[in-house]
Amino acid sequence: MKNVLAFLQSKWRRFITKYNLDTFLDEVSIGEYLSFPKFKQEQVIWRRAYLETHAQGKICLQNNECPCKCVTSEVIISDPSCDKGCFPDMLGEKEWEEFKTRNRIKVDLNYKKIIKYVN
């Protein structure tokens, strides 16, 4: 059941991001109302960047298929973690802010990049 919910969630989030529904609103993000808040969008960007440096993750990204036969681009945008443990479950907003502080990163949502601070 967990995998079914994750599958439906990823399809919904794919729909939200595919059609850029945020552009129809000014300051209020439709993603916030459709359960894809900015802190989760940031985690999707982090997950992708992390997979680019992970041995199995590189293969998953290249084939867009995980060893479990799930579609990688959909696994990345759902809340549960990868079955192979390539990345953790999505964190809550407070935990995500702590993670970014502890790991000295910032996520640029416009360019979909991770900025790592060195000092």
C-alpha positions in Angstrom: 0.0 0.0 0.0 2.9 2.4 0.8 4.2 1.9 -2.7 0.8 2.5 -4.3 0.4 5.8 -2.4 3.9 6.9 -3.3 3.1 6.1 -7.0 0.0 8.2 -6.9 1.7 11.0 -5.1 4.5 11.1 -7.7 2.0 11.2 -10.6 0.2 14.1 -8.9 3.4 16.0 -8.3 4.6 15.3 -11.9 1.3 16.9 -13.1 1.8 19.9 -10.9 5.4 20.6 -12.0 4.8 19.7 -15.7 2.2 22.4 -16.3 3.9 25.1 -14.1 0.7 25.8 -12.3 2.7 28.1 -9.9 2.9 30.6 -12.7 -0.8 31.3 -12.5 -0.5 32.7 -9.0 1.6 35.6 -7.8 2.9 35.3 -4.2 1.0 32.3 -3.2 2.3 29.0 -4.6 -0.3 26.5 -5.7 2.2 23.8 -4.8 1.7 24.7 -1.2 -1.9 23.9 -1.5 -1.4 20.8 -3.4 1.0 19.2 -0.9 4.2 20.0 -2.7 5.6 22.8 -0.6 9.0 24.5 -1.4 10.8 22.5 1.3 9.9 19.3 -0.4 10.7 20.7 -3.9 14.2 21.5 -2.4 14.5 17.9 -1.3 13.7 16.6 -4.8 16.6 18.8 -6.1 18.9 17.5 -3.4 17.9 13.9 -4.1 18.7 14.3 -7.8 22.1 15.9 -7.0 22.9 13.2 -4.5 22.0 10.4 -7.0 24.4 12.0 -9.5 27.3 11.2 -7.1 26.0 7.8 -5.9 27.2 4.6 -7.6 23.8 3.0 -8.0 22.1 6.4 -8.4 24.1 7.2 -11.5 22.8 4.0 -13.2 19.2 4.7 -12.0 19.3 8.3 -13.4 20.9 7.1 -16.7 18.2 4.4 -17.2 15.4 6.2 -15.4 14.7 2.9 -13.7 15.6 1.7 -10.2 16.7 -1.8 -9.4 13.2 -2.4 -8.1 11.8 -1.5 -11.6 10.3 1.8 -10.4 10.7 4.9 -12.5 13.5 6.9 -11.0 12.1 10.3 -11.9 8.9 9.4 -10.0 10.7 7.8 -7.0 12.6 11.1 -6.5 9.5 13.2 -6.2 7.5 11.0 -3.8 7.8 11.2 0.0 9.1 7.7 0.8 12.7 6.8 0.4 14.2 4.6 -2.3 13.7 0.9 -1.6 17.5 0.5 -2.0 18.2 3.2 0.5 19.8 5.6 -2.0 18.2 8.5 -0.1 16.0 8.9 3.0 12.3 9.7 3.4 11.4 13.3 2.9 12.0 15.3 6.0 9.6 17.7 7.7 10.1 21.4 7.2 12.0 21.9 10.5 14.2 18.8 10.0 15.0 19.9 6.4 16.1 23.3 7.6 18.3 21.7 10.2 19.7 19.3 7.5 20.6 22.2 5.2 22.3 24.1 8.1 24.2 21.0 9.3 25.4 20.2 5.7 26.0 23.8 4.8 23.9 23.8 1.7 21.3 26.1 0.0 18.9 25.0 -2.7 18.3 27.3 -5.7 14.8 26.5 -6.9 15.1 28.7 -9.9 18.2 27.0 -11.3 17.5 23.7 -9.6 21.0 23.5 -8.1 22.6 22.8 -4.7 25.0 25.4 -3.4 27.5 24.1 -0.9 29.2 26.5 1.4 32.8 25.7 2.1 33.9 27.8 5.1 
